[in-house]
Amino acid sequence: MPTHDSPTTSDATNNECDAQRTPKNTTWWPPLKEALLSGELKPEDLEVQCPICLERCTVLDHEYELLGYQHAASIYACGHIFGNMCMRKRLYHVIVEREEVTCPLCLECLQHPQCGHPNLGHIIPLEKERTSSVPEILSRGGTLEPNCQFCWLADLAKKLKRKLCSLHDGDFDDRIKVKVKVNI
């Protein structure tokens, strides 16, 4: 399994690469987050272009209503922003080929260390208050959780089932089904 010790692109290098971009069309989360928090930029002003397909990513609620989340601008653990579907297609290809799951721009490892599944990113938050919901990026001290959210939920369901069985002396272990519904 790949480690998270792979070489990373420093913030300085990312800033140099982004020198021609403004916060409204950057594909690097730190300056975008700063501009959203300071009020310099509003979500409706964003023009994020996917670095993979070079198409505009969806960012606003009305775009999601029309087009769905297929090409939502998603922030990955390394701090780079890609269209959701483009990155998922790339991750699928990498997994099928049994290659290390890395960012196509900086080559940072994007694999959860315990379960080995890829980091699926976070959709750019539209409200200023929700920018803190995006974890700190790896080059700034952030870490990937040991397990992806799906493995975390599966583990939680197993723990709930064990607890229910222990409360009922395990009499109907095979009949207990735990269904977890998550509303985000």
C-alpha positions as CSV (number, residue, x, y, z in Angstrom):
1,M,0.0,0.0,0.0
2,P,1.3,3.4,-0.8
3,T,2.5,5.7,2.0
4,H,1.8,9.3,2.5
5,D,5.5,10.1,2.4
6,S,5.5,10.8,-1.3
7,P,7.0,14.1,-2.5
8,T,4.6,17.0,-2.4
9,T,4.3,20.2,-4.3
10,S,4.9,23.0,-1.9
11,D,2.5,25.9,-1.4
12,A,5.2,28.2,-3.1
13,T,5.2,26.0,-6.2
14,N,1.4,26.0,-6.4
15,N,1.3,29.8,-5.9
16,E,3.8,30.2,-8.8
17,C,1.6,27.9,-11.0
18,D,-1.4,29.9,-10.1
19,A,0.2,33.3,-10.6
20,Q,-1.8,34.0,-13.8
21,R,-5.0,32.9,-12.2
22,T,-7.3,35.0,-10.0
23,P,-9.0,33.5,-6.9
24,K,-12.2,33.1,-9.0
25,N,-10.7,30.7,-11.5
26,T,-8.0,29.0,-9.4
27,T,-7.7,25.2,-9.1
28,W,-5.8,25.5,-5.8
29,W,-8.0,25.6,-2.6
30,P,-5.9,27.9,-0.3
31,P,-6.3,31.2,-2.2
32,L,-9.9,30.4,-3.1
33,K,-10.7,29.7,0.6
34,E,-9.0,32.9,1.6
35,A,-11.0,34.9,-1.0
36,L,-14.3,33.3,0.1
37,L,-13.6,33.9,3.8
38,S,-12.6,37.6,3.2
39,G,-15.6,38.3,1.1
40,E,-13.4,39.3,-1.8
41,L,-15.1,36.6,-3.8
42,K,-18.7,35.2,-3.8
43,P,-19.6,31.7,-4.9
44,E,-21.6,33.0,-7.9
45,D,-18.4,34.6,-9.2
46,L,-16.4,31.3,-9.4
47,E,-15.3,30.1,-12.7
48,V,-13.4,26.9,-11.9
49,Q,-12.0,25.1,-14.9
50,C,-11.3,21.4,-14.5
51,P,-7.6,20.8,-15.2
52,I,-8.3,17.4,-16.6
53,C,-11.0,18.1,-19.3
54,L,-10.6,22.0,-19.3
55,E,-14.4,22.4,-19.0
56,R,-16.1,24.6,-16.4
57,C,-17.0,22.9,-13.2
58,T,-20.4,23.3,-11.6
59,V,-20.3,25.3,-8.4
60,L,-23.8,26.8,-7.6
61,D,-27.0,25.2,-6.4
62,H,-29.0,26.0,-9.5
63,E,-26.3,24.4,-11.6
64,Y,-26.5,21.2,-9.5
65,E,-30.3,21.2,-9.9
66,L,-29.9,21.4,-13.7
67,L,-26.8,19.3,-14.2
68,G,-26.4,17.2,-11.0
69,Y,-23.1,16.8,-9.2
70,Q,-21.3,15.0,-12.1
71,H,-18.9,17.9,-12.7
72,A,-19.0,19.6,-9.3
73,A,-15.8,21.4,-8.4
74,S,-14.3,19.1,-5.8
75,I,-11.3,19.8,-3.5
76,Y,-8.9,16.9,-2.9
77,A,-6.7,16.3,0.1
78,C,-3.7,17.9,-1.7
79,G,-5.6,21.1,-2.2
80,H,-6.2,20.8,-6.0
81,I,-9.6,21.2,-7.4
82,F,-11.0,19.0,-10.2
83,G,-14.3,18.3,-11.8
84,N,-15.9,15.5,-9.8
85,M,-16.6,13.1,-12.7
86,C,-13.2,13.6,-14.4
87,M,-11.3,12.8,-11.1
88,R,-13.5,9.8,-10.4
89,K,-12.9,8.4,-13.9
90,R,-9.2,8.9,-13.3
91,L,-9.3,7.2,-9.9
92,Y,-11.3,4.3,-11.4
93,H,-8.6,3.8,-14.1
94,V,-5.8,4.0,-11.5
95,I,-7.5,1.5,-9.3
96,V,-8.2,-0.9,-12.2
97,E,-4.5,-0.6,-13.2
98,R,-3.5,-1.2,-9.6
99,E,-1.4,2.0,-9.6
100,E,-0.8,4.4,-6.7
101,V,-3.7,6.8,-6.2
102,T,-2.2,10.2,-6.7
103,C,-3.1,13.8,-7.7
104,P,-2.5,14.2,-11.4
105,L,-1.0,17.7,-10.8
106,C,1.2,17.3,-7.7
107,L,1.5,13.5,-7.4
108,E,0.5,13.6,-3.7
109,C,-0.9,10.3,-2.5
110,L,-4.7,10.4,-2.2
111,Q,-5.2,7.0,-0.7
112,H,-6.7,6.4,2.8
113,P,-3.9,4.5,4.7
114,Q,-6.0,1.8,6.3
115,C,-8.7,0.9,3.8
116,G,-6.6,1.8,0.7
117,H,-9.6,3.5,-1.0
118,P,-9.1,6.9,-2.8
119,N,-9.9,10.2,-1.3
120,L,-13.1,11.4,-3.1
121,G,-12.7,15.1,-2.3
122,H,-15.1,17.7,-1.0
123,I,-17.4,19.8,-3.0
124,I,-16.6,23.5,-2.8
125,P,-18.7,24.9,0.0
126,L,-21.1,27.7,-1.1
127,E,-21.5,29.3,2.4
128,K,-18.6,31.1,4.0
129,E,-19.4,29.4,7.3
130,R,-18.9,25.9,5.7
131,T,-15.4,26.5,4.4
132,S,-14.1,25.0,7.7
133,S,-15.9,21.8,6.7
134,V,-13.1,21.1,4.2
135,P,-10.2,19.4,6.1
136,E,-6.8,21.1,6.1
137,I,-4.8,20.2,3.0
138,L,-1.9,17.8,3.3
139,S,0.9,20.3,2.7
140,R,-0.5,22.5,5.5
141,G,-0.6,19.7,8.2
142,G,-3.8,18.0,7.2
143,T,-4.1,14.2,7.1
144,L,-6.3,11.7,5.3
145,E,-8.5,9.8,7.7
146,P,-7.4,6.1,8.0
147,N,-10.6,4.9,6.3
148,C,-12.8,6.5,3.6
149,Q,-16.3,7.5,4.6
150,F,-17.8,4.3,3.2
151,C,-15.6,2.0,5.2
152,W,-16.1,4.2,8.2
153,L,-19.9,3.8,7.9
154,A,-19.6,0.0,7.3
155,D,-17.5,-0.2,10.4
156,L,-20.0,1.8,12.4
157,A,-22.8,-0.5,11.1
158,K,-20.9,-3.6,12.3
159,K,-20.3,-2.0,15.7
160,L,-24.1,-1.2,16.0
161,K,-25.0,-4.8,15.0
162,R,-22.6,-6.2,17.6
163,K,-24.0,-3.9,20.3
164,L,-27.6,-4.9,19.4
165,C,-26.7,-8.6,19.5
166,S,-25.0,-8.2,22.8
167,L,-28.1,-6.6,24.3
168,H,-30.2,-9.5,23.1
169,D,-27.8,-12.3,24.0
170,G,-27.0,-12.9,20.3
171,D,-30.3,-14.8,19.9
172,F,-31.1,-13.4,16.5
173,D,-27.7,-12.4,15.1
174,D,-28.5,-13.5,11.6
175,R,-31.8,-11.7,11.5
176,I,-30.4,-8.3,12.5
177,K,-29.9,-5.9,9.7
178,V,-28.5,-2.5,10.3
179,K,-29.5,0.1,7.8
180,V,-27.7,3.5,8.0
181,K,-29.2,6.5,6.2
182,V,-27.0,9.5,5.9
183,N,-28.5,12.9,4.9
184,I,-25.9,15.5,4.0
